[in-house]
Amino acid sequence: MLLLFALPAIAQKHTLSGTVKDKSTGETLIGAVVQTDDKTAGTATNEYGFYSLSLPAGEHTVKINYVGYTEQPQKVTLDKDVTLNVSLVAEGKQLNEVVVSSKAKNENVTSSQMGMNTLNVKELNALPVLFGEKDVMKIVQLLPGVQSAGDGNSGFFVRGGGADQNLILLDEAVVYNPSHLLGFFSVFNSDAIKNLTLYKGNEPAQYGGRLSSVTDIKMNDGNDQSYHVNGGIGLISSRLNIEGPIVKDQGSFLVSARRTYADVFLGLSPDTTIKKTKLYFYDLNAKLNYKLSDNDHIYLSGYYGKDVLGLGSLFGLNWGNATATLRYNHIFNPKLFSNTSLIYSDYTYKININTFGIDASILSVIKDWNFKEELSYYANPDNKWSFGLNSVYHTITPGQFGGNISVPNQPETHSWENAVYVNDHWKASSKLNFDLGVRLSTFSVFGGDNKFYNLDKNGNITDTMQYGAGQIVETFATPEPRASASYQLNESSSLKAAYARNAQYLHLLSNSTTSNPTDKWVATNNIIKPEIADQFSAGYFRNFKDNTYECSIEGYYKAMQNELDYKDNAQVLSNNPIEPQLLFGQGRAYGVELSAKKNEGRFTGWVSYTLSRTELQINGINSSNWYPAHQDRTNNLSVVAMYKLSKKWTVSADFVYYTGDAVTFPSGKYTLDHQVVFYYTERNAYREPSYNRLDLGATLKLKEHKHYSSELAFSLYNAYGRENPYTITFQQDPNDPAKTQAVQTSLFRWVPSISYNFKF
């Protein structure tokens, strides 16, 4: 009986919780590891720096680790629930310039999460860049399973998915077009970014709406200890970042801005046509945060960016993104954490034409209002639950014409996307871990001014229908289960397997081989069904020499439903209903990803190689046989290397090779009414030439002072001057009408750049 009465006391546990921050800036640290000294229990901070760890009553030594920071042990006595907020100090030694890592040094082995990469953006200094601008999206394109959409393009393909199948989030707000200057820059200013996490189709259940990947980008909160200014001056762009406390230890702000000034140099041209050309972008990031109490924190962040491309008053193309996020964090108790968000996202493009008697404009907009509620419950060291809901109202303006042309406008479409989800991170044993989750998503299509159609088997409109504003036309529901598991063979190796289903209700229509801002977003309706992907993956992970080296091999197979593509000879430039121009079918993508990384020492870097195929089968295209998708690339190789020559000099290089894109080229030609007409046969049956490029970079630290530092960054993009294809077109040979010429357009041969970066 004495033993029975003693059992509750023996089993009694208390919860240690709090936040982990950078001591010098007050920035919360995402993925910091909190672990007992004997390593019997541990956890990691969430995306808001919060952790919770249940331990037996008594005295414990807890160690807090984060890459690039000095480990901090803490002694705690748990006779009740204890709040322990920790501020870590950055290591005094120089960090490796680029670190691609998980939450702990061996997290790639111990975690059950597959297909995930995390970038610590503050350390992206050494890699060579285009036009002297650091760009996190260019780094993403060098990771295994990720392929660049083209030369100078910030778009990318993940495990065979199209560019529109990537969900890109900035402080939880969707960014529909992540590109500046037609893809040569991304919209993400590295000075304003804290952390980037990429999930390749195996994301937790709180994410949804895209088939292939999620790129979750978090902005810096701002320094709540002291005021700082940093920036850079380059050949065609400059940037400035200002941050500081609103109230020390209580709240902070951050403002970060960029602008290119290529238009200034164009204005110096003696050619009046070039002199009037506009070619620039600007963007602005801002964030405020304030600690209301020990348990309450509020954040407000926003982004606004705009591109301007024009030829005097004859032609203009403007596009841009705007986002805003209001977020409220609340700690109910040491085990229950809440994040509530209200989010706004807007992507707009406008074309102006004033020539040949035409004075017209075309406006297209996609706008979202989004509410999210997520609760994290830390049941015990072996179970962490998260559950919540997400509700998004979409408004899409597909094309509004103005001016002196008479073209029927397509009215706005309205839809409502909702989801509820639950996740469980379960440590079943010391060797076996699971991540289990399910998401139930729904998509409701509303009536209004927009029309709905019925089509016959040939795609002709047989019936036109219209519904009242706010009336639900149709609702789709998709269960999306996700599961992943890891079995640790020993301290340095593990086996993993995963399955995930994803649904996508918004679709991007493009008929060009390059991404451009006028590609059209359309919503699921009674004709266009939700795209669904089921992905299976498995892999082996191994570290060497105390986690200095990481190696992995992952294989995947992805089956896709309701894939859509244009019919042959589709009229894509008209403003008529788009549904009759589309056909639907299935897709499959499969491949193997190999990766090797060196994380420590003067020489660091990684090698990634992907062998893959991506194919579509759509009735009515290619005789209804399987054919390569445009983004199908058999081979994709990336090599990244950095070497610290001295305290002042760091040199770097990256090399990229991939198989040329699958494209539809003419197979013949004939003459009709004295005009040459090209004849096309199979879809995507030809290949562009393979792509390869070497970039070189060097960084020279000029000054390193407690209150001031500066550096010069040099880079040479496409060092050996290969003329990679941007587009390939065909024309009649002017010297021999019987022959046809293939004309390749290349963007860059050698692109040297230099930028001056400073901080004080």
C-alpha positions, 0 to 999 in steps of 0.5 A: 500500500505504501508503494501504491501511494508513492507511485503518483509522486514517483511518476509526477512530472512538471513542464519546462517551457519558454522561448529561445532568442539571440541575445544581441538582437532579441530575434527568436531562434527557430529550431533551437534544440533543448535537451537534457544533459543525459539526452533522454528527453529533448525538443526543438523550438517552433517557428516562433521560438517557443519550446515545451518539455515535460520532465520528472520532478527534481533537478535537471541540467538542460542544454540549449543548442543552435547552429552558430551559437555557444551552447548554454547549459541551465540547471533547473529544479522542477517542483512545479511548472517552470518558465525558462527564457534563454538568450544565446550568444553567437560564437565568437569564431567566424561562421561557415558562410553557408550552412544548409542544415536541419534543427540539430547537427544530426537531425537529418538522421534522427528526424522522421521528416523527409524531403525537408531542407532548412536555410539559415539566411543570415549565413548566405554570404559567400555564394556567387550571385547574379548582378551582385544580389544575394537571393535565397531562391537561387540557393533553393534551386541548388538543393536536391530534387529542385530544378531551376525554371531557366536562366536567370529565373527565380521559378523552380520545379520540385520533384516533377511538379510545375512552377505553380505547384509550389506554395511560397509563403512570406510570414504565412502570406501567399506570394503568387509571383516570386519574381522581379525583372521577369525572373532575374531577381526574386521578391525576397530581400535577404536582409529582411529574412530570418529563416527558410524551410523547404518541404518537397511534398511531405509537408506537415498537415498545416500546409496545403493547397499545392501539389509539389512543395512548400517554401515557408519564409519567415521575416526577421522580427527586428532588433529589440536591443539596439538600433542598426543599419545595414545595406549594400550598393551594387552595380544596378541595385542597392538596398537598405535595412533599418531595425531597432527597439520600440521599447527595449526587450519589449518590442522592435521594428524592421524596415528593409527596402531595395531598388534597381536603377538600370533605368538611370543608365538607360536615360543616358543613352543618345537613342531616344527610344532607349532613353524612354525605356523603363526597367526597374523594380522596388520593394519594401519589407516592414515588421513590428512586434510587441510583447504585451505580457509574458504570455502574449505577443503581437506581430504585424508584417507586410511586403509591397513590391512593384516591377515597371517595364515600359517602352516610352508611352507605347507599351507598359507592363507593371506587376507586383505583390502586396502582403500583410500579416497580423499575428497573435501568439498566446501561451495558455499554459506551459503545454499549450501554445496558440498562433492566430493570424489574419492574412492578406495577399494581392498579386496584380499585373497591368498591361498598357498599349498605346500604338497603331491607334490602340489605347488600351489596358489589361488588368488582372488581379488575384486577391486572398483574405486568410484566417488561420488558427493553430494550437500546439499541445506538448503532451509529453517529450514523446508526443507533440500535437498540433491542430487548427483550421485555415479559411481563405476567400479567393477573388480572381479577376482574370482580365479586365480590358479598358480603353478604345478596344471592344473585348468582352471582359471576364468577370471576377470569380469568387471561391472559398477554401477551408481546411481543418487538420491535426498532426502528431509527432510521436517518438515511439521508441529511442529508435523509431519516430513518426510524424502522422497527420491528416488534413481535410480541405474543401473548396466552394465555388460561388456564383455572381457575374461569372458564367459556368459552362457545360461542354460536350466530348469535343469541348464545345459549349453546350449550355451556359449557366449563371448563379446568384452572388454568394450562391454555392455552385459546387463544393469539393472535399479532399481528405489529405493524409500524411505519414512519415517514419524513421528508424535509427539504425545507429547514432549516425544512420537511419532509414525513412519512409513517407506518404502524403496526399496533396490537393490543389484548387488554384491553377496557373495556365501558361503557354510559354516555355518561360515564366512571365507575369501574365500567366493566368491563374484560374480556380477550380470549377464545375469543369476544372477539377482539383489536382491531386497528388499521392507521393511515396518516398523512402530513403537512407541517411548517413552522417560521418565524422561527428556529423561533419559529413552528411549523405543521403539517398531518397527515392520517390514516386508521385501519381497525379490526377486531374492534370490540365494542359492546353489543347493543340492550337488553343487560342490562349490570347483571347478573353473567351472562356478558357474551359473549352481550350483545356484538356485533363488527364493524369501524370506521374513523376519518379526519381532518385535524389543523391546528396552529400554535404560538408558542414564544418571546416574551412572548406564547406559545400554540397553536391546534389544529383537527381535522376528523374522523369515526369510524364503526362497522359491526357486524352486528346494530346499526343494521340492520348499516349504518355508524353514528357511534361515541359519540366521533365529533366532526366539529369540535374546536378548541382555542386556548391563549394566555399573555401575560407582563404584567410580571415578576410578572404572567402572564395566560392563556386557553384556549377549547375548541369541539367538536361534540356527542357522538353519542348514542342518543335515543328516537325515539318512545314507547308505553304498555305495562301503563300504563307509558310505554316509549321507542322507540329506532331508529338507534344514535347517530343524534342529537347532544348540543348542541355544547360550548364554554368559555372559561377565564381565568387569572392568576398573581402572583409574590409573592416570588422569592428564591434560597431561597424563592418563592411565588405566587398563581394565579387562574382562572375556569373557564367564564368566560361561564357556558355550561351544557354538557351532562353528561347528557341524559335523557328523562321524561314531561311532568308537565303534558301526558302526551302530551309528552316532556321532555328534561332536561339536567344541567350540572355547572359554570357559573362556577368561580372558584378561587385557590391559593397555591403555595410553594417553599423 
